[in-house]
């Protein structure tokens, strides 16, 4: 790969070739877009930086310049996007020492976080606001996501064939490329291919709604679909219900949080959400887990105090 790259070449050119050789076709388009965005920031912040000039100081300055405009976590992601390419350059002898060693990650003060999930009372108020008529609409979509915890792209890809009405289950085995317009796509990872149980009310409702529809075509798709369209509808319902405004992805968080508060195991929640490992679930819902741990401590102490 690097026989056309020497130490005097621009780092931007090296990084461009690196992502072309090592990343193109090997990662999902959404991940590739992150590498391309990192490349764009290299060109903006260090357009004249040469490979041979990549030292700890120049690298730290690049991170610092990026951190002035981004939060710390975003800067950390930027650092990881660069590090793989730089370490390869070190291995090839283009850079003498690892300039990423002991890098300091800075960043802007995080913005106030938006509400990510609803409590059970708020979810009931939201669902009561939905217009659930005799034909499929985005309100039915919102209900299905709230009841299953599916990702937005997974829910868009649901077809009548994915329902097993006799077993009250739903198969999640594909996604819908609503950004690129290429139709069905693979799931985020192998763990995302799953079957989940759904309650009998949803089964009865959807058995009627999908009757007569093409078995292998998405039930919610008719033309172009935008995440913002569904989020706008959800925002309107949240306002009408007098509850916190959340995104459609927030319904996934709501679903998982309610299951955890109900006592469902982390392992079961991870499987239902299609997480690749329980570690992902634990990190994402750490706030819920800590709250449950506090309740467990109270329960333990009450149990012990009753022993005389």
Rosetta silent file (secondary structure, phi, psi, omega in degrees, C-alpha in Angstrom):
SEQUENCE: XXXXXXXXXXXXXXXXXXXXXXXXXXXXXXXXXXXXXXXXXXXXXXXXXXXXXXXXXXXXXXXXXXXXXXXXXXXXXXXXXXXXXXXXXXXXXXXXXXXXXXXXXXXXXXXXXXXXXXXXXXXXXXXXXXXXXXXXXXXXXXXXXXXXXXXXXXXXXXXXXXXXXXXXXXXXXXXXXXXXXXXXXXXXXXXXXXXXXXXXXXXXXXXXXXXXXXXXXXXXXXXXXXXXXXXXXXXXXXXXXXXXXXXXXXXXXXXXXXXXXXXXXXXXXXXXXXXXXXXXXXXXXXXXXXXXXXXXXXXXXXXXXXXX
SCORE:     score description
SCORE:     0.000 S_00000001
   1 L     0.000  -44.339 -166.951    0.000    0.000    0.000 S_00000001
   2 H   -91.427    9.837 -179.346    2.574    2.525    1.102 S_00000001
   3 H   -69.084  -15.488  177.149    5.013    2.260   -1.765 S_00000001
   4 H  -100.090    1.864 -179.318    3.487    5.421   -3.234 S_00000001
   5 L  -114.655  129.752  173.975    3.620    7.265    0.085 S_00000001
   6 L  -124.538  176.586 -173.056    6.813    8.719    1.508 S_00000001
   7 L   -62.640  -22.929 -177.001    7.618   10.793    4.535 S_00000001
   8 L   -85.721   -7.654 -179.460    7.324   14.045    2.613 S_00000001
   9 L   -71.295  156.109  175.494    3.734   13.417    1.551 S_00000001
  10 E   -65.553  141.717  177.386    0.882   15.255    3.241 S_00000001
  11 H   -62.211  -34.208  177.443   -0.649   13.377    6.145 S_00000001
  12 H   -57.237  -43.060  179.795   -4.045   14.089    4.581 S_00000001
  13 H   -67.731  -39.658  178.256   -3.009   12.116    1.469 S_00000001
  14 H   -62.262  -46.194 -178.016   -1.664    9.260    3.573 S_00000001
  15 H   -64.452  -37.858  177.513   -4.873    9.063    5.588 S_00000001
  16 H   -59.620  -46.710 -179.204   -6.960    9.140    2.394 S_00000001
  17 H   -69.099  -35.366 -178.634   -5.084    6.168    0.967 S_00000001
  18 H   -63.077  -46.519 -178.690   -5.162    4.341    4.304 S_00000001
  19 H   -71.177  -29.018  177.503   -8.952    4.434    4.632 S_00000001
  20 H   -66.326  -44.117 -176.577   -9.331    3.476    0.970 S_00000001
  21 H   -75.669  -45.977 -170.770   -7.142    0.387    1.351 S_00000001
  22 H   -95.740  -23.168 -172.430   -8.090   -0.785    4.834 S_00000001
  23 L  -111.989  -34.873 -176.307  -11.631    0.464    5.418 S_00000001
  24 L   -62.312  123.188 -179.776  -13.452    0.763    2.105 S_00000001
  25 L    84.736   -8.616 -178.340  -15.707   -2.259    1.656 S_00000001
  26 L  -105.138  -13.328 -178.472  -14.766   -3.689    5.051 S_00000001
  27 L  -129.701  164.189 -179.679  -17.001   -1.550    7.258 S_00000001
  28 L   -66.398  149.271 -179.882  -20.589   -0.338    7.178 S_00000001
  29 H   -53.408  -37.417 -179.083  -21.282    2.851    5.172 S_00000001
  30 H   -65.686  -34.902  177.568  -22.269    4.723    8.332 S_00000001
  31 H   -73.680  -39.177  177.985  -18.879    3.889    9.891 S_00000001
  32 H   -60.347  -36.654  179.307  -17.058    4.777    6.686 S_00000001
  33 H   -62.457  -30.656  178.003  -18.711    8.182    6.776 S_00000001
  34 H   -68.072  -40.612  176.804  -17.095    8.791   10.173 S_00000001
  35 H   -65.006  -39.708  179.279  -13.647    8.130    8.714 S_00000001
  36 H   -66.452  -35.170  176.980  -14.409   10.460    5.814 S_00000001
  37 H   -67.258  -40.041  176.043  -15.518   13.144    8.246 S_00000001
  38 H   -60.940  -41.977  177.838  -12.255   12.721   10.169 S_00000001
  39 H   -59.698  -41.471  179.699  -10.378   13.120    6.889 S_00000001
  40 H   -63.000  -37.149  179.066  -12.242   16.342    6.193 S_00000001
  41 H   -70.814  -32.839  175.577  -11.218   17.705    9.603 S_00000001
  42 H   -61.047  -45.463 -179.060   -7.567   16.823    8.908 S_00000001
  43 H   -64.537  -34.260 -178.591   -7.710   18.879    5.729 S_00000001
  44 H   -76.110  -41.917 -173.332   -9.353   21.760    7.582 S_00000001
  45 H   -92.387  -29.084 -176.669   -7.106   21.789   10.670 S_00000001
  46 L  -141.560   60.761 -174.480   -3.763   20.561    9.302 S_00000001
  47 L   -66.541  -24.259 -177.139   -3.763   20.924    5.493 S_00000001
  48 L  -107.788    6.820 -179.512    0.028   21.259    5.237 S_00000001
  49 L   -69.818  123.898  178.788    1.040   18.665    7.843 S_00000001
  50 E   -94.120  157.763 -178.888    3.448   16.128    6.337 S_00000001
  51 H   -56.524  -44.803 -175.351    3.793   12.527    7.454 S_00000001
  52 H   -68.927  -17.629 -179.111    7.363   13.049    8.668 S_00000001
  53 H   -92.873    4.928  179.997    6.291   16.016   10.810 S_00000001
  54 L   -78.034   95.656  177.710    3.795   13.976   12.815 S_00000001
  55 L  -114.085  177.446  177.632    5.272   14.193   16.332 S_00000001
  56 H   -59.953  -37.880 -178.759    3.650   14.106   19.757 S_00000001
  57 H   -69.640  -46.217 -179.138    3.504   17.903   19.735 S_00000001
  58 H   -67.562  -35.217  178.567    1.971   18.254   16.271 S_00000001
  59 H   -68.551  -42.934  179.213   -0.480   15.464   16.994 S_00000001
  60 H   -62.707  -38.092  177.973   -1.483   17.007   20.323 S_00000001
  61 H   -63.855  -39.537  177.059   -1.977   20.361   18.599 S_00000001
  62 H   -61.063  -44.752  177.520   -4.258   18.681   16.039 S_00000001
  63 H   -63.071  -43.241 -178.927   -6.312   17.161   18.871 S_00000001
  64 H   -62.625  -41.997  178.857   -6.421   20.472   20.729 S_00000001
  65 H   -63.081  -40.225  178.138   -7.634   22.359   17.660 S_00000001
  66 H   -66.704  -40.975 -176.199  -10.355   19.774   17.134 S_00000001
  67 H   -66.431  -23.114  178.518  -11.295   19.843   20.842 S_00000001
  68 L   -64.222  -22.157 -176.235  -11.945   23.594   20.717 S_00000001
  69 L  -113.084   -2.689 -174.753  -15.017   22.873   18.600 S_00000001
  70 L  -136.721  158.893  176.108  -16.141   19.517   19.992 S_00000001
  71 E   -72.834  164.487 -174.164  -17.019   17.793   23.245 S_00000001
  72 H   -59.888  -42.444 -178.459  -14.508   15.474   24.899 S_00000001
  73 H   -64.841  -38.056  177.854  -16.198   12.239   23.793 S_00000001
  74 H   -66.358  -37.953  176.532  -16.291   13.417   20.191 S_00000001
  75 H   -65.125  -38.389  176.684  -12.600   14.318   20.435 S_00000001
  76 H   -61.113  -41.944  177.961  -11.909   10.834   21.804 S_00000001
  77 H   -63.612  -41.093  177.436  -13.660    9.328   18.772 S_00000001
  78 H   -59.944  -44.032  177.886  -11.585   11.561   16.475 S_00000001
  79 H   -58.731  -45.780 -179.411   -8.428   10.343   18.240 S_00000001
  80 H   -67.776  -34.262  178.090   -9.376    6.691   17.709 S_00000001
  81 H   -64.403  -33.588 -179.414  -10.183    7.320   14.032 S_00000001
  82 H   -83.143  -35.572 -168.440   -6.662    8.695   13.549 S_00000001
  83 H   -59.363  -42.014 -179.082   -4.716    6.328   15.765 S_00000001
  84 H   -58.615  -43.286 -179.813   -5.068    3.207   13.607 S_00000001
  85 H   -67.917  -41.254 -177.980   -3.629    4.955   10.573 S_00000001
  86 H   -66.551  -41.023  179.102   -0.816    6.571   12.523 S_00000001
  87 H   -64.680  -34.567  175.366    0.264    3.300   14.149 S_00000001
  88 H   -65.998  -37.510  177.701    0.417    1.703   10.704 S_00000001
  89 H   -65.310  -35.488  175.697    2.624    4.579    9.574 S_00000001
  90 H   -65.296  -45.170  179.664    4.905    3.903   12.544 S_00000001
  91 H   -60.544  -34.815 -178.168    5.062    0.198   11.623 S_00000001
  92 L   -82.161   -3.830  179.334    6.011    1.124    8.051 S_00000001
  93 L    81.201   11.158  178.680    8.819    3.382    9.271 S_00000001
  94 L   -78.771  -27.756  176.167    7.181    6.534    7.944 S_00000001
  95 L  -124.637  132.132 -172.525    6.960    7.963   11.474 S_00000001
  96 L   -68.899  -47.057 -177.485    9.774    7.258   13.923 S_00000001
  97 L  -129.643  156.395 -179.555    7.825    7.087   17.204 S_00000001
  98 L   -65.817  107.177 -178.810    4.175    6.727   18.139 S_00000001
  99 L   -76.817  -10.711 -178.831    2.927   10.339   18.377 S_00000001
 100 L   -86.995   -6.480 -178.260   -0.389    9.253   19.912 S_00000001
 101 L   -64.178  132.012  178.834    1.298    7.964   23.091 S_00000001
 102 L    59.732   27.745  177.128    0.095    9.797   26.196 S_00000001
 103 L   -63.170  139.758  179.333   -2.160   12.041   24.118 S_00000001
 104 L   -98.120  123.524 -178.508   -4.338   14.329   26.239 S_00000001
 105 L   -96.421  117.286  178.692   -7.996   14.354   25.256 S_00000001
 106 L  -111.316 -171.074  178.183   -9.706   17.688   25.823 S_00000001
 107 L   163.393  162.727  178.321  -13.042   19.062   24.720 S_00000001
 108 E   -68.354  157.817  176.242  -15.819   21.576   25.233 S_00000001
 109 L   -62.237  128.727 -177.986  -18.123   21.310   28.236 S_00000001
 110 L   -59.157  141.899  174.862  -20.873   18.825   27.319 S_00000001
 111 L   -68.560  158.747  176.774  -24.237   20.308   26.548 S_00000001
 112 L   -60.974  127.229 -175.466  -27.100   19.512   28.861 S_00000001
 113 L   -70.783  137.739  174.934  -28.274   16.061   27.916 S_00000001
 114 L   -74.519  156.285  176.909  -31.739   15.690   26.489 S_00000001
 115 L   -61.112  128.754 -176.051  -34.154   13.283   28.098 S_00000001
 116 L   -99.097  -20.823 -178.247  -33.419    9.859   26.643 S_00000001
 117 L  -151.326  161.071  178.960  -36.320    7.852   27.962 S_00000001
 118 L  -102.339  154.086  171.316  -39.779    8.101   29.504 S_00000001
 119 L   -83.802  176.361 -173.193  -41.007    6.553   32.711 S_00000001
 120 H   -62.556  -40.642 -179.934  -43.957    4.175   32.671 S_00000001
 121 H   -63.574  -44.031  179.645  -46.522    6.870   33.454 S_00000001
 122 H   -64.723  -38.683  179.138  -45.203    9.125   30.679 S_00000001
 123 H   -64.529  -40.373  177.306  -45.194    6.263   28.181 S_00000001
 124 H   -60.562  -41.381  179.638  -48.842    5.502   28.986 S_00000001
 125 H   -64.972  -39.962  178.764  -49.713    9.165   28.357 S_00000001
 126 H   -63.418  -49.367 -176.641  -47.835    9.115   25.051 S_00000001
 127 H   -63.318  -31.491  179.110  -49.495    5.943   23.796 S_00000001
 128 H   -70.270  -17.532  179.447  -52.934    7.292   24.705 S_00000001
 129 H   -85.246  -15.109 -173.924  -52.248   10.235   22.362 S_00000001
 130 L   -70.006  143.831  176.925  -51.582    8.067   19.318 S_00000001
 131 L   -94.920   91.920 -175.204  -54.068    7.978   16.462 S_00000001
 132 L  -102.768   86.910 -178.091  -54.353    4.229   15.922 S_00000001
 133 L   -90.374 -155.963 -174.858  -56.901    3.816   13.179 S_00000001
 134 L   -87.079   -6.675  178.576  -57.732    0.994   10.800 S_00000001
 135 L  -125.486  154.622 -178.358  -54.758    1.615    8.500 S_00000001
 136 L   -67.193  136.934  175.193  -51.028    1.707    9.142 S_00000001
 137 L  -148.474 -176.015 -177.740  -49.491    5.097    9.836 S_00000001
 138 H   -69.045  -20.689  175.695  -46.494    6.537   11.733 S_00000001
 139 H   -69.095  -37.160  174.279  -48.433    6.340   15.008 S_00000001
 140 H   -65.170  -36.555  177.170  -48.581    2.569   14.606 S_00000001
 141 H   -61.326  -45.587  178.983  -44.845    2.685   13.920 S_00000001
 142 H   -60.605  -43.522  178.674  -44.280    4.583   17.189 S_00000001
 143 H   -60.586  -44.606 -177.085  -46.352    2.003   19.079 S_00000001
 144 H   -64.843  -40.970  177.951  -44.400   -0.907   17.587 S_00000001
 145 H   -65.298  -41.209  179.521  -41.028    0.624   18.468 S_00000001
 146 H   -63.807  -34.113 -176.993  -42.224    1.359   22.015 S_00000001
 147 H   -85.767  -16.902 -175.259  -43.406   -2.226   22.439 S_00000001
 148 H  -118.807  -23.465 -176.504  -40.340   -3.908   20.905 S_00000001
 149 L    74.699   19.451 -179.889  -37.343   -1.611   21.408 S_00000001
 150 L   -67.939  153.488  169.166  -36.338   -1.970   17.757 S_00000001
 151 L   -69.803  156.572 -178.406  -33.896    0.384   16.100 S_00000001
 152 H   -55.073  -48.776 -176.976  -35.432    2.860   13.639 S_00000001
 153 H   -68.649  -29.512  177.797  -33.960    1.114   10.575 S_00000001
 154 H   -69.534  -43.501 -178.881  -35.040   -2.311   11.888 S_00000001
 155 H   -66.380  -35.668  178.369  -38.648   -1.204   12.350 S_00000001
 156 H   -63.450  -28.953 -174.564  -38.739    0.310    8.858 S_00000001
 157 L   -87.179   -1.065 -177.034  -37.736   -3.071    7.399 S_00000001
 158 L   -66.326  131.882  176.930  -40.557   -5.064    9.024 S_00000001
 159 E  -118.153  165.511  176.433  -42.698   -7.012    6.543 S_00000001
 160 H   -55.832  -34.298 -179.836  -45.857   -9.107    7.111 S_00000001
 161 H   -63.735  -20.290 -177.101  -43.692  -12.238    6.853 S_00000001
 162 H   -76.863  -15.985  178.262  -41.745  -11.175    9.936 S_00000001
 163 E   -86.475  133.282  168.933  -44.768  -11.667   12.191 S_00000001
 164 E  -113.741   92.434 -172.652  -45.478  -15.114   13.614 S_00000001
 165 L   -66.766  -30.671 -179.467  -48.980  -14.548   14.895 S_00000001
 166 L   -71.558  -31.912 -178.992  -49.400  -18.064   16.323 S_00000001
 167 L  -102.259    4.878 -179.529  -46.239  -17.774   18.435 S_00000001
 168 L    51.457   49.357 -178.781  -46.649  -14.068   19.245 S_00000001
 169 E  -133.595  162.415  179.700  -43.182  -13.281   17.947 S_00000001
 170 E  -132.886  127.912  178.998  -41.491  -10.892   15.550 S_00000001
 171 E   -90.862  128.200  176.336  -38.374  -11.690   13.513 S_00000001
 172 E  -113.728  107.988 -172.716  -35.790   -8.931   13.167 S_00000001
 173 L  -139.288    9.955 -178.728  -33.360   -9.957   10.436 S_00000001
 174 L  -163.306  169.997  173.767  -32.733   -6.892    8.255 S_00000001
 175 E  -129.256  171.818  178.162  -32.752   -3.104    8.183 S_00000001
 176 E  -115.697  126.732 -177.793  -33.990   -0.502    5.712 S_00000001
 177 E   -80.068   79.464 -177.214  -31.489    1.870    4.140 S_00000001
 178 L   -76.333  -16.809  178.182  -33.527    5.047    4.584 S_00000001
 179 L   -86.796  -44.778 -176.313  -30.433    7.242    4.104 S_00000001
 180 L   -91.755  -18.127  177.411  -28.970    5.682    0.976 S_00000001
 181 L    75.084   23.101 -177.839  -32.182    4.470   -0.621 S_00000001
 182 L   -97.955   10.277  176.404  -30.849    1.004   -1.489 S_00000001
 183 E    85.480 -142.767 -177.730  -33.660   -0.944    0.183 S_00000001
 184 E   -66.441  141.858  178.265  -33.066   -3.846    2.548 S_00000001
 185 E  -135.591  161.738  175.951  -29.697   -4.014    4.295 S_00000001
 186 L   -65.036  162.869  176.906  -28.099   -6.420    6.823 S_00000001
 187 L   -71.693  169.539 -176.224  -28.582   -5.785   10.528 S_00000001
 188 L   -57.032  -40.489  176.228  -26.033   -3.829   12.558 S_00000001
 189 L  -154.666  175.024 -178.081  -24.333   -7.061   13.681 S_00000001
 190 H   -62.246  -33.798  179.813  -25.067  -10.796   13.877 S_00000001
 191 H   -67.107  -18.761 -179.461  -26.506  -10.403   17.374 S_00000001
 192 H   -75.961  -16.425  173.875  -29.105   -8.039   15.941 S_00000001
 193 L   -78.093  115.163 -171.799  -30.727  -10.942   14.082 S_00000001
 194 E  -159.146  166.069  171.077  -33.262  -12.120   16.632 S_00000001
 195 E  -119.374  131.867 -179.810  -36.831  -13.112   17.428 S_00000001
 196 E  -124.434  147.864  177.549  -38.655  -11.256   20.161 S_00000001
 197 E   -80.402  142.367  175.909  -41.959  -11.921   21.885 S_00000001
 198 L  -128.881  153.299 -173.132  -44.682   -9.309   21.610 S_00000001
 199 L   -71.029  161.341 -171.345  -47.872   -8.970   23.616 S_00000001
 200 H   -66.963  -29.866  178.636  -51.173  -10.349   22.395 S_00000001
 201 H   -62.537  -43.990  179.450  -52.765   -6.903   21.888 S_00000001
 202 H   -65.371  -39.594  178.712  -50.092   -5.976   19.347 S_00000001
 203 H   -59.865  -48.268 -179.037  -50.409   -9.381   17.683 S_00000001
 204 H   -62.898  -44.644 -178.036  -54.165   -8.997   17.265 S_00000001
 205 H   -62.771  -47.276 -175.105  -53.849   -5.419   16.013 S_00000001
 206 H   -77.721  -24.191  176.051  -51.133   -6.095   13.451 S_00000001
 207 H   -62.907  -32.120  177.145  -52.656   -9.339   12.215 S_00000001
 208 H   -80.572  -41.196 -175.139  -55.539   -7.193   10.966 S_00000001
 209 H   -65.440  -36.007 -175.372  -53.421   -4.253    9.797 S_00000001
 210 L   -93.691   -1.275 -178.700  -51.080   -6.281    7.556 S_00000001
 211 L   -60.964  126.223  178.546  -53.778   -8.512    6.106 S_00000001
 212 L    87.810   -6.001  178.330  -53.630   -8.389    2.317 S_00000001
 213 L   -81.503  153.022  176.919  -50.325   -6.518    2.178 S_00000001
 214 L   -55.207  128.588 -171.221  -47.409   -7.900    0.093 S_00000001
 215 L   -61.687  -33.547 -172.959  -45.690  -10.475    2.295 S_00000001
 216 L  -108.585   16.170  179.515  -42.102   -9.409    1.561 S_00000001
 217 L  -112.732  145.597 -179.170  -42.461   -5.639    1.382 S_00000001
 218 E   -58.292  137.284 -174.834  -42.007   -3.176    4.271 S_00000001
 219 L   -81.616  -17.134 -177.232  -45.314   -2.296    5.860 S_00000001
 220 L  -106.744   -5.379 -173.267  -44.395    1.317    6.707 S_00000001
 221 L   -94.375  126.215  171.549  -42.541    2.373    3.555 S_00000001
 222 L  -149.301   90.745 -175.236  -44.185    4.398    0.804 S_00000001
 223 L    90.240 -159.585 -179.081  -41.640    6.628   -0.904 S_00000001
 224 L   -72.155  144.771  179.689  -38.755    8.365    0.849 S_00000001
 225 L  -124.187  136.367  178.643  -38.524    8.127    4.630 S_00000001
 226 L  -125.913  136.413  177.888  -36.787   10.586    6.924 S_00000001
 227 H   -56.729  -37.795 -177.238  -35.930   10.125   10.583 S_00000001
 228 H   -64.499  -32.041  179.848  -36.886   13.758   11.168 S_00000001
 229 H   -62.200  -48.339 -179.609  -40.430   13.153    9.894 S_00000001
 230 H   -68.514  -38.585  178.631  -41.168   10.521   12.521 S_00000001
 231 H   -64.160  -35.850  177.383  -39.398   12.521   15.221 S_00000001
 232 H   -64.437  -40.926  178.039  -41.559   15.549   14.408 S_00000001
 233 H   -64.875  -42.998  179.439  -44.702   13.440   14.805 S_00000001
 234 H   -64.504  -39.647  178.361  -43.389   12.024   18.078 S_00000001
 235 H   -61.552  -42.662  178.863  -42.530   15.532   19.333 S_00000001
 236 H   -61.423  -41.748  179.071  -46.068   16.700   18.628 S_00000001
 237 H   -67.308  -38.641  178.480  -47.515   13.784   20.597 S_00000001
 238 H   -62.967  -42.454  178.613  -45.133   14.416   23.502 S_00000001
 239 H   -63.978  -43.531  179.668  -46.207   18.060   23.616 S_00000001
 240 H   -63.999  -32.418 -179.110  -49.885   17.128   23.486 S_00000001
 241 H   -84.904   -9.807  179.883  -49.368   14.630   26.306 S_00000001
 242 L    71.323   35.066 -178.533  -47.453   17.163   28.402 S_00000001
 243 L  -121.601  172.716  178.543  -44.392   14.945   28.767 S_00000001
 244 L   -60.632  142.413  178.671  -40.675   15.228   28.027 S_00000001
 245 L   -82.317  126.727  176.929  -39.807   15.314   24.330 S_00000001
 246 L  -127.521  166.423  176.994  -37.806   12.293   23.198 S_00000001
 247 L   -90.891  172.966  177.408  -36.640   10.965   19.847 S_00000001
 248 H   -63.123  -33.302  175.866  -37.753    7.753   18.185 S_00000001
 249 H   -68.622  -26.958  176.397  -34.476    6.216   19.425 S_00000001
 250 H   -64.069  -26.101  176.050  -35.511    7.382   22.885 S_00000001
 251 H   -67.489  -32.246  175.271  -38.411    4.918   22.682 S_00000001
 252 H   -64.727  -44.034  176.621  -35.807    2.150   22.415 S_00000001
 253 H   -63.789  -39.186  178.233  -34.182    3.471   25.599 S_00000001
 254 H   -60.577  -46.875  179.820  -37.622    3.698   27.217 S_00000001
 255 H   -56.877  -49.268 -178.241  -38.378    0.088   26.334 S_00000001
 256 H   -65.697  -42.566 -177.882  -35.093   -1.180   27.787 S_00000001
 257 H   -63.122  -42.995  179.769  -35.316    0.958   30.929 S_00000001
 258 H   -64.413  -37.460  177.633  -38.841   -0.213   31.740 S_00000001
 259 H   -64.480  -43.086  179.924  -37.784   -3.851   31.319 S_00000001
 260 H   -64.811  -43.699  178.358  -34.837   -3.368   33.678 S_00000001
 261 H   -64.729  -27.458  178.812  -36.989   -1.608   36.276 S_00000001
 262 L   -78.776   -6.826  177.672  -39.479   -4.487   35.984 S_00000001
 263 L    99.320    7.293  177.135  -36.724   -6.926   36.998 S_00000001
 264 L   -69.801  138.398 -176.035  -35.874   -8.407   33.591 S_00000001
 265 L   -65.807  154.218  177.777  -32.254   -9.605   33.541 S_00000001
 266 H   -60.433  -38.039 -179.644  -29.565   -7.670   31.694 S_00000001
 267 H   -60.887  -43.357 -179.230  -28.907  -10.754   29.564 S_00000001
 268 H   -69.018  -39.506  178.095  -32.525  -10.888   28.404 S_00000001
 269 H   -64.639  -42.703  179.038  -32.655   -7.157   27.705 S_00000001
 270 H   -59.745  -42.669  179.947  -29.400   -7.372   25.708 S_00000001
 271 H   -66.892  -39.879 -178.480  -30.824  -10.207   23.601 S_00000001
 272 H   -66.965  -36.392 -179.823  -34.093   -8.374   23.034 S_00000001
 273 H   -80.784  -17.140 -178.080  -32.304   -5.205   21.924 S_00000001
 274 L    81.683   26.302  176.885  -29.874   -7.095   19.700 S_00000001
 275 L   -72.304  147.169 -178.746  -26.757   -5.912   21.527 S_00000001
 276 L   -73.341  -21.960  176.965  -23.562   -7.767   20.659 S_00000001
 277 L  -156.230  161.361  177.979  -22.720   -8.195   24.353 S_00000001
 278 H   -67.407  -23.253  179.113  -24.158   -7.473   27.787 S_00000001
 279 H   -59.658  -40.499  177.925  -21.329   -4.967   28.266 S_00000001
 280 H   -60.451  -44.497  179.415  -23.011   -2.688   25.735 S_00000001
 281 H   -63.294  -43.517 -178.958  -26.284   -2.921   27.657 S_00000001
 282 H   -63.265  -41.736  179.911  -24.560   -2.266   30.970 S_00000001
 283 H   -67.960  -41.881 -176.367  -22.763    0.817   29.656 S_00000001
 284 H   -68.354  -36.547 -174.591  -25.850    2.236   27.954 S_00000001
 285 L  -115.644   35.412 -179.205  -28.147    1.753   30.937 S_00000001
 286 H   -60.265  -37.815 -178.571  -25.664    2.267   33.767 S_00000001
 287 H   -63.070  -38.743  178.695  -27.884    4.940   35.329 S_00000001
 288 H   -69.481  -43.336 -178.276  -30.802    2.495   35.521 S_00000001
 289 H   -62.086  -41.074  179.159  -28.615   -0.317   36.867 S_00000001
 290 H   -64.113  -40.361  178.459  -27.231    1.930   39.624 S_00000001
 291 H   -64.544  -38.593  177.710  -30.739    2.939   40.650 S_00000001
 292 H   -67.379  -36.220  178.520  -31.754   -0.724   40.764 S_00000001
 293 H   -63.413  -39.113  177.635  -28.666   -1.528   42.851 S_00000001
 294 H   -63.336  -39.376  176.867  -29.733    1.078   45.410 S_00000001
 295 H   -65.435  -38.837  178.990  -33.164   -0.539   45.585 S_00000001
 296 H   -62.899  -39.501  179.303  -31.511   -3.942   46.016 S_00000001
 297 H   -62.136  -43.952  177.636  -29.445   -2.612   48.923 S_00000001
 298 H   -60.399  -40.949  179.809  -32.614   -1.377   50.632 S_00000001
 299 H   -65.293  -42.867  178.569  -34.231   -4.764   50.046 S_00000001
 300 H   -60.905  -46.445 -177.237  -31.209   -6.615   51.447 S_00000001
 301 H   -65.485  -37.522  177.214  -31.115   -4.436   54.566 S_00000001
 302 H   -65.520  -40.016 -179.972  -34.847   -4.883   55.190 S_00000001
 303 H   -65.133  -42.768 -178.715  -34.465   -8.637   54.795 S_00000001
 304 H   -67.812  -39.568 -177.547  -31.502   -8.764   57.203 S_00000001
 305 H   -68.413  -20.318  179.213  -33.193   -6.569   59.783 S_00000001
 306 L   -81.396   -8.060  179.810  -36.156   -8.938   59.855 S_00000001
 307 L   -86.913  109.181 -179.676  -33.912  -11.777   61.004 S_00000001
 308 L  -112.457    0.000    0.000  -34.122  -11.930   64.795 S_00000001
